[in-house]
Amino acid sequence: MFYYRLKDKILFSRFKYSNLIEIDEKEANKCDSMIYFLTKMDPKKSRRSFAISDPSLLFMKSESVELLQKENTSYNIPSWIEEKVNSLKVVSINTSYPNWQESLNLSYPKKWRINILALGDVGGMLLTGLRLIGGNYISSIGIYDRTPKKVKRWEYEMNQVLSPFDNKKYPEVYGITKEELFDCDMFVFCASKSVPPVGNETKDVRMVQFKDNSKIIKEYAKMARNKNFKGIFSVVSDPVDLLCKVVFLESNRNSNDKLDFQGLAPEQIRGYGLGVMHARACYYAKQDKSTIHYLKEGRAFGPHGKGLIIADSIKNYNNQLSEYLTKKALKANLEVRKTGFKPYIAPALSSGALSILATISGKWHYSSTFLGGVFMGTNNRLIETGTELERLDLPKELFKKIKNTYERLEKIV
C-alpha cells in the first residue's frame, strides 16, 4: 500500500500517485477519523465514491452485479486498516473522475432540505407522507409544479396538517420557482407523462412511460449539472432504473455532447420503485403459511416492473415460492386498476416517502443505485462514508436470475 496526505485527509492506495504527498504507514495510522482509499476504474461503469464495508472491496478491478455477492476470500491488509473497514470508516474514491477530490468533503446534513417536482397523484401523496413522518430528518420541503394553483393548494393544505397539543415536528412546506429546484439537499423527480388510463393497460405500463419521461428528465439532469448540484437526485417516476441511467448520462455530457464525467456522480442518483414491490410481496406472503417467512427472510431485487425478482428466503431459497411471490407483486398494480383506480398510493408511500426517509436517516431500504454502469434496485443504506450495499451469500439459482435482470437493464440504456 502507498499512503498519502492531502490537506487534512489521509489517503491510501494500491497505486502510486506522483502528484500526492507520500507519507509512511506509521503517520497514516495516527488518523483517528475516516480514511480514503484511492482507486482507478472506468467512470462509465464505476462509482466516484462509496463505503468500503468489506476488505475485498479494496481489491476490485471493476464493478458489476457481483458486488451483491458476498466474497469469502481472505485478504492480507494491515490490521489498523481492517479495523477501519469493519467500523465503516473507509471511503473508496475513483480518481478517474476529474472532480474526484470533491468526494473528500463528503457529508450529509442532519436535517435535509427536500424539493419536489410535480404535484400529481404520486407527488402529492409523497409530499403528504414526508410532511407527516419526516419532521425529525427534514427541515423543509419545497414544491414546484407547472400549474401555480397546485403549488398554492398544497402549500395551504400541508401547512395546516398538525396534531394538537404535542411537540411533534413537521417540515415546513413552501412553493418554489423552477430555478430554485436544485437549491436543496435532495431533489425528487415526480413528473410523468403518458400514464395509461384505467382500462387501457399494456403488459408493462412502466415501459410505455419511458420514452416521454426520458425527454422530461433530461432537462432536469442538465439543469442539475448547470447548477453544480451536490445533493441527491431522486427518481420516483417510472421506469425508475432506466431514468436514473438517463440522468447520469445526460448530466455528464458537455456542450459538445461528449461524456466528461463532470456532472452528477452516479452515487448522487437514486431510483425509488422497489420499495412497493417488496411491500406487495409482503402483502401476498402474509396470506399463506408457506410464504409468510418472506417477511423476515426474503429480499427483493431489480426494477419496478419486468425483471423484478422476489426471493422468498435468502436462508432457504425456494424457486417455486419465489416465482409465485414475484408474479403476485408484478400484477398487484393491475389488481388495483380492476377496481377502477390508478395504483399510486402504495408506490408514493412505500417506494417514495418511506424509502426516502429511510435513506436520509441512514437505514436499510430498497432503492436503485449504480452497479457497474447499471442502476438496479437492491437493499442498501446511505451512511457517513457513502452507500453501503447489502452483500449476501446468494444461491446460484437466485444469483443467475439477478444477473439476467442486470444484463437486460444494461442493454436498454
C-alpha positions as CSV (number, residue, x, y, z in Angstrom):
1,M,0.0,0.0,0.0
2,F,1.0,3.6,-0.6
3,Y,0.0,6.3,1.9
4,Y,-0.7,10.0,1.2
5,R,-1.7,13.2,2.9
6,L,-3.9,15.8,1.1
7,K,-4.6,18.8,3.3
8,D,-6.1,17.3,6.4
9,K,-7.1,13.9,4.8
10,I,-5.2,10.6,4.9
11,L,-5.4,8.5,1.8
12,F,-4.0,5.2,0.8
13,S,-3.9,3.1,-2.4
14,R,-2.5,0.2,-4.3
15,F,-1.4,2.7,-6.9
16,K,1.5,5.2,-6.9
17,Y,0.3,8.8,-7.3
18,S,3.3,11.1,-8.1
19,N,1.2,14.3,-7.6
20,L,0.3,13.5,-4.0
21,I,2.4,13.9,-0.9
22,E,3.5,10.5,0.2
23,I,3.8,9.6,3.9
24,D,4.7,6.4,5.8
25,E,2.3,3.9,7.2
26,K,3.1,5.0,10.8
27,E,2.0,8.5,10.1
28,A,-1.2,7.3,8.3
29,N,-2.0,5.1,11.2
30,K,-2.3,8.1,13.5
31,C,-5.6,9.1,11.8
32,D,-8.5,8.7,14.2
33,S,-11.2,9.6,11.7
34,M,-12.2,8.2,8.3
35,I,-9.6,7.5,5.6
36,Y,-9.8,7.4,1.9
37,F,-8.9,4.6,-0.5
38,L,-7.9,5.7,-4.0
39,T,-8.5,3.5,-7.0
40,K,-8.8,3.8,-10.8
41,M,-11.7,2.4,-12.7
42,D,-13.7,3.3,-15.8
43,P,-16.1,6.2,-14.7
44,K,-18.8,5.0,-17.1
45,K,-19.1,1.8,-15.1
46,S,-17.8,2.7,-11.6
47,R,-19.0,5.0,-8.8
48,R,-17.0,8.0,-7.9
49,S,-17.2,7.1,-4.2
50,F,-18.8,4.5,-1.9
51,A,-18.5,3.0,1.6
52,I,-15.9,0.2,1.9
53,S,-17.7,-2.4,4.0
54,D,-15.5,-5.4,3.3
55,P,-11.7,-5.8,2.7
56,S,-12.4,-7.5,-0.7
57,L,-13.7,-4.1,-2.0
58,L,-10.1,-2.8,-1.7
59,F,-9.0,-5.2,-4.4
60,M,-11.8,-4.8,-7.0
61,K,-10.6,-4.3,-10.6
62,S,-14.1,-3.4,-11.9
63,E,-17.7,-3.0,-10.6
64,S,-20.5,-5.3,-11.6
65,V,-23.6,-7.1,-10.3
66,E,-21.0,-9.3,-8.5
67,L,-21.0,-6.6,-5.8
68,L,-24.2,-8.1,-4.4
69,Q,-22.5,-11.5,-3.8
70,K,-20.6,-11.7,-0.6
71,E,-16.9,-12.7,-1.0
72,N,-15.4,-15.1,1.5
73,T,-11.8,-14.8,0.3
74,S,-9.4,-13.5,3.0
75,Y,-7.1,-10.6,2.2
76,N,-3.8,-9.6,3.8
77,I,-4.1,-6.0,4.8
78,P,-2.8,-4.0,7.8
79,S,-4.8,-4.7,10.9
80,W,-5.5,-1.0,11.5
81,I,-7.0,-0.6,8.0
82,E,-9.1,-3.7,8.6
83,E,-10.4,-2.1,11.8
84,K,-11.3,1.0,9.9
85,V,-13.1,-1.1,7.3
86,N,-15.1,-3.1,9.9
87,S,-16.1,0.2,11.6
88,L,-17.2,1.6,8.2
89,K,-14.6,4.4,8.3
90,V,-13.2,3.9,4.8
91,V,-14.3,5.7,1.7
92,S,-13.4,4.4,-1.8
93,I,-12.7,7.2,-4.3
94,N,-12.3,6.7,-8.0
95,T,-9.6,9.1,-9.2
96,S,-10.6,8.5,-12.9
97,Y,-13.3,11.2,-12.2
98,P,-11.9,14.7,-13.0
99,N,-13.6,16.0,-9.8
100,W,-12.7,13.1,-7.5
101,Q,-11.4,15.4,-4.8
102,E,-14.9,16.6,-4.1
103,S,-15.6,13.2,-2.5
104,L,-13.0,14.1,0.2
105,N,-15.6,16.5,1.6
106,L,-18.5,14.1,1.6
107,S,-21.1,14.9,4.2
108,Y,-24.8,14.7,4.7
109,P,-27.0,17.1,6.7
110,K,-28.6,16.3,10.0
111,K,-31.8,17.8,8.6
112,W,-32.5,17.7,4.9
113,R,-34.0,20.3,2.6
114,I,-36.1,18.4,0.0
115,N,-37.6,19.8,-3.2
116,I,-40.3,18.0,-5.1
117,L,-41.0,18.5,-8.8
118,A,-44.6,17.9,-9.9
119,L,-47.7,17.6,-7.6
120,G,-49.8,15.0,-9.4
121,D,-51.1,11.8,-7.8
122,V,-47.7,10.5,-6.8
123,G,-46.1,13.8,-6.0
124,G,-49.0,14.9,-3.8
125,M,-49.2,11.6,-1.9
126,L,-45.4,11.5,-1.4
127,L,-45.4,15.1,-0.1
128,T,-48.2,14.1,2.4
129,G,-46.1,11.2,3.7
130,L,-42.9,13.3,4.1
131,R,-44.9,16.0,5.9
132,L,-46.5,13.6,8.3
133,I,-43.4,11.5,9.2
134,G,-40.4,13.4,8.2
135,G,-40.1,16.1,10.9
136,N,-37.1,14.6,12.6
137,Y,-35.0,14.4,9.5
138,I,-36.4,17.0,7.1
139,S,-36.2,20.8,7.8
140,S,-38.3,21.9,4.8
141,I,-40.0,20.8,1.6
142,G,-40.0,23.0,-1.5
143,I,-42.7,22.2,-4.1
144,Y,-42.9,23.1,-7.7
145,D,-45.4,22.3,-10.4
146,R,-46.2,23.9,-13.8
147,T,-49.6,24.7,-12.5
148,P,-49.2,27.5,-9.9
149,K,-52.6,26.9,-8.3
150,K,-51.5,23.3,-7.5
151,V,-48.5,24.7,-5.6
152,K,-50.6,27.2,-3.6
153,R,-53.2,24.5,-2.8
154,W,-50.6,22.0,-1.5
155,E,-48.8,24.8,0.4
156,Y,-52.0,25.8,2.1
157,E,-53.2,22.2,2.8
158,M,-49.9,20.7,4.0
159,N,-49.1,23.5,6.5
160,Q,-52.5,23.0,8.0
161,V,-51.7,19.4,8.8
162,L,-50.9,19.3,12.5
163,S,-51.6,17.1,15.6
164,P,-52.8,19.2,18.5
165,F,-51.2,19.6,21.9
166,D,-47.9,17.9,21.3
167,N,-44.3,18.8,20.2
168,K,-44.2,16.8,17.0
169,K,-42.1,18.4,14.4
170,Y,-43.3,18.9,10.8
171,P,-41.2,20.2,7.9
172,E,-42.4,23.5,6.5
173,V,-43.8,23.3,3.0
174,Y,-43.4,26.2,0.7
175,G,-43.7,26.9,-3.0
176,I,-40.5,27.5,-5.1
177,T,-39.7,28.6,-8.6
178,K,-38.3,26.3,-11.3
179,E,-34.9,28.0,-10.9
180,E,-34.9,27.1,-7.2
181,L,-35.4,23.3,-7.7
182,F,-31.8,22.4,-7.0
183,D,-31.3,24.7,-4.0
184,C,-31.7,21.7,-1.7
185,D,-30.1,18.5,-0.4
186,M,-32.4,16.2,-2.2
187,F,-34.3,16.8,-5.4
188,V,-37.3,14.4,-6.0
189,F,-38.5,13.9,-9.6
190,C,-42.2,13.0,-9.8
191,A,-43.0,14.4,-13.2
192,S,-44.6,12.0,-15.6
193,K,-46.4,11.8,-18.9
194,S,-48.4,9.1,-20.8
195,V,-49.7,7.2,-17.8
196,P,-52.2,4.9,-19.4
197,P,-55.8,5.5,-18.2
198,V,-57.6,2.7,-16.3
199,G,-58.8,0.2,-18.8
200,N,-56.0,0.8,-21.3
201,E,-53.2,-1.1,-19.7
202,T,-50.4,-2.8,-21.6
203,K,-48.3,-5.7,-20.4
204,D,-45.8,-3.3,-18.8
205,V,-47.3,0.1,-18.2
206,R,-44.0,1.5,-17.0
207,M,-42.1,0.9,-20.3
208,V,-44.9,2.9,-22.1
209,Q,-43.8,5.9,-20.0
210,F,-40.1,5.6,-20.7
211,K,-39.9,7.4,-23.9
212,D,-41.8,10.5,-22.8
213,N,-40.4,10.6,-19.3
214,S,-36.9,10.4,-20.6
215,K,-37.4,13.6,-22.6
216,I,-38.7,15.4,-19.4
217,I,-36.0,14.2,-17.1
218,K,-33.1,15.1,-19.5
219,E,-34.0,18.8,-19.0
220,Y,-33.6,18.5,-15.2
221,A,-30.4,16.4,-15.5
222,K,-28.8,19.1,-17.5
223,M,-30.1,21.7,-15.0
224,A,-28.6,19.8,-12.1
225,R,-25.2,19.9,-13.9
226,N,-25.5,23.6,-14.7
227,K,-26.4,24.4,-11.1
228,N,-23.4,22.3,-9.9
229,F,-25.9,20.3,-7.7
230,K,-24.2,18.5,-4.9
231,G,-27.2,16.7,-3.4
232,I,-29.1,13.6,-4.3
233,F,-31.2,13.4,-7.5
234,S,-34.1,11.1,-6.6
235,V,-36.2,9.5,-9.3
236,V,-39.8,8.3,-8.4
237,S,-41.3,8.4,-11.9
238,D,-41.4,5.2,-13.9
239,P,-39.3,3.4,-15.0
240,V,-37.0,4.5,-12.2
241,D,-34.0,2.3,-13.0
242,L,-33.8,3.4,-16.6
243,L,-34.5,7.0,-15.9
244,C,-31.7,7.1,-13.4
245,K,-29.3,6.0,-16.1
246,V,-30.6,8.8,-18.4
247,V,-29.9,11.3,-15.6
248,F,-26.4,10.0,-15.1
249,L,-25.5,10.1,-18.8
250,E,-27.2,13.4,-19.6
251,S,-25.8,15.3,-16.6
252,N,-22.3,14.2,-17.7
253,R,-22.5,15.4,-21.3
254,N,-20.7,18.7,-22.1
255,S,-21.8,21.3,-24.6
256,N,-20.2,19.2,-27.4
257,D,-22.4,16.2,-26.4
258,K,-19.3,14.3,-25.1
259,L,-19.2,12.5,-21.8
260,D,-16.8,14.3,-19.5
261,F,-17.9,13.0,-16.1
262,Q,-18.1,16.4,-14.5
263,G,-21.8,16.3,-13.9
264,L,-23.7,14.2,-11.2
265,A,-21.7,11.4,-9.7
266,P,-23.6,8.1,-10.0
267,E,-23.9,7.8,-6.3
268,Q,-25.8,11.1,-6.3
269,I,-28.6,9.4,-8.3
270,R,-31.2,7.1,-6.7
271,G,-34.3,5.5,-8.0
272,Y,-37.3,4.7,-5.8
273,G,-39.5,2.0,-7.1
274,L,-38.5,-1.3,-5.5
275,G,-39.9,-0.5,-2.1
276,V,-43.5,-1.0,-3.1
277,M,-42.7,-4.3,-4.8
278,H,-41.3,-5.6,-1.6
279,A,-44.4,-4.3,0.2
280,R,-46.7,-6.0,-2.3
281,A,-44.7,-9.3,-1.9
282,C,-45.3,-8.9,1.9
283,Y,-49.0,-8.4,1.4
284,Y,-49.3,-11.7,-0.5
285,A,-46.8,-13.6,1.6
286,K,-48.9,-13.0,4.7
287,Q,-51.9,-14.7,3.1
288,D,-50.3,-18.2,3.2
289,K,-48.3,-20.1,5.8
290,S,-46.0,-21.4,3.1
291,T,-44.8,-17.9,2.2
292,I,-45.1,-15.9,5.4
293,H,-41.4,-16.4,6.1
294,Y,-40.7,-13.8,3.3
295,L,-41.4,-11.0,5.8
296,K,-38.3,-11.9,7.8
297,E,-36.1,-13.9,5.4
298,G,-37.0,-12.5,1.9
299,R,-35.4,-9.9,-0.4
300,A,-36.4,-8.0,-3.5
301,F,-34.0,-7.3,-6.4
302,G,-34.3,-5.5,-9.7
303,P,-36.6,-2.9,-11.3
304,H,-40.1,-1.7,-10.5
305,G,-41.6,-3.9,-13.3
306,K,-40.4,-6.5,-15.7
307,G,-37.3,-8.2,-14.4
308,L,-38.3,-8.0,-10.8
309,I,-37.0,-10.8,-8.5
310,I,-38.7,-11.6,-5.2
311,A,-36.6,-14.2,-3.3
312,D,-38.8,-15.9,-0.7
313,S,-35.7,-16.5,1.6
314,I,-32.0,-15.8,1.5
315,K,-31.5,-18.6,4.0
316,N,-33.5,-21.4,2.4
317,Y,-34.3,-20.2,-1.1
318,N,-37.3,-21.9,-2.8
319,N,-37.6,-21.1,-6.5
320,Q,-41.3,-22.1,-6.8
321,L,-42.4,-19.9,-3.9
322,S,-40.2,-17.1,-5.1
323,E,-41.8,-17.2,-8.6
324,Y,-45.2,-17.1,-7.0
325,L,-44.5,-14.0,-5.0
326,T,-42.8,-12.3,-7.9
327,K,-45.8,-12.8,-10.1
328,K,-48.1,-11.6,-7.4
329,A,-46.0,-8.5,-6.8
330,L,-45.8,-7.7,-10.6
331,K,-49.6,-8.0,-11.1
332,A,-50.6,-6.1,-7.9
333,N,-51.0,-2.8,-9.8
334,L,-53.3,-4.4,-12.3
335,E,-55.5,-5.7,-9.4
336,V,-55.9,-2.1,-8.2
337,R,-56.7,-0.9,-11.7
338,K,-59.5,-3.5,-11.8
339,T,-61.2,-1.6,-9.1
340,G,-61.3,1.5,-11.4
341,F,-58.5,3.4,-9.8
342,K,-54.8,4.2,-10.6
343,P,-52.4,2.4,-8.3
344,Y,-50.3,5.3,-7.0
345,I,-50.9,5.4,-3.2
346,A,-48.7,2.5,-2.2
347,P,-45.9,3.4,-4.6
348,A,-45.9,7.0,-3.5
349,L,-45.6,6.0,0.2
350,S,-43.7,2.6,0.2
351,S,-41.3,3.4,-2.6
352,G,-41.4,7.2,-2.1
353,A,-41.9,8.7,1.3
354,L,-40.9,5.8,3.5
355,S,-37.9,4.8,1.4
356,I,-36.7,8.4,1.1
357,L,-37.0,8.8,4.9
358,A,-35.0,5.6,5.4
359,T,-32.3,6.9,3.0
360,I,-31.8,10.2,4.8
361,S,-31.9,8.6,8.2
362,G,-29.2,6.0,7.3
363,K,-31.4,3.0,7.4
364,W,-31.5,-0.1,5.2
365,H,-34.1,0.2,2.4
366,Y,-34.8,-0.6,-1.2
367,S,-33.6,1.8,-3.9
368,S,-31.9,1.7,-7.2
369,T,-28.2,2.5,-7.1
370,F,-25.3,2.3,-9.6
371,L,-23.8,-1.2,-10.2
372,G,-21.2,-1.3,-12.9
373,G,-23.0,1.1,-15.3
374,V,-26.5,-0.1,-14.4
375,F,-29.0,1.3,-11.9
376,M,-30.8,-1.6,-10.2
377,G,-32.8,-1.9,-7.1
378,T,-31.4,-3.7,-4.1
379,N,-31.1,-3.3,-0.3
380,N,-28.7,-0.6,0.7
381,R,-28.2,2.3,3.1
382,L,-26.6,5.7,3.0
383,I,-24.1,6.1,5.8
384,E,-21.3,8.6,6.7
385,T,-18.9,7.1,4.2
386,G,-21.4,6.7,1.4
387,T,-23.6,4.0,0.0
388,E,-23.3,0.5,1.5
389,L,-24.7,-2.4,-0.5
390,E,-26.0,-5.4,1.3
391,R,-23.8,-8.3,0.3
392,L,-25.2,-11.8,0.7
393,D,-24.3,-15.5,0.1
394,L,-26.7,-15.8,-2.7
395,P,-27.7,-19.2,-4.0
396,K,-26.5,-19.9,-7.6
397,E,-30.1,-20.1,-9.0
398,L,-31.1,-16.8,-7.4
399,F,-27.9,-15.0,-8.5
400,K,-28.4,-16.2,-12.0
401,K,-31.8,-14.5,-12.1
402,I,-30.3,-11.3,-10.7
403,K,-27.6,-11.4,-13.3
404,N,-30.1,-11.9,-16.1
405,T,-32.1,-8.9,-14.9
406,Y,-28.9,-6.9,-14.7
407,E,-27.9,-7.7,-18.2
408,R,-31.4,-6.9,-19.5
409,L,-31.2,-3.4,-17.9
410,E,-27.7,-3.0,-19.3
411,K,-28.9,-3.4,-22.9
412,I,-31.8,-0.9,-22.7
413,V,-29.9,2.3,-21.9
